[in-house]
Amino acid sequence: MESREEKWIGFGMTEQLTITPLFRRDVLLEQRISLLERLAECANEIKQIDEQLKVI
C-alpha cells in the first residue's frame, strides 16, 4: 500500500502509470503547437508572395 508521500510525489505504482501517458500527451501537444507555428509562418510567406504577384 502506498503512503501519502508516495502518492503526492508521484512515485507510487498507480501514480507512475498515469504520469507516462500524460507526459506523452504533453510531448504530442508541444509537437502539434510547433507544427501549427511553422504552418502560420508558411501561410504568412505565401500571403506576402501573393501580394507581390498582384503588383507584377
ABEGO torsion letter per residue (X at the ends): XBBAAAAAAGABAAAAAAAAAAAAAAAAAAAAAAAAAAAAAAAAAAAAAAAAAAAX
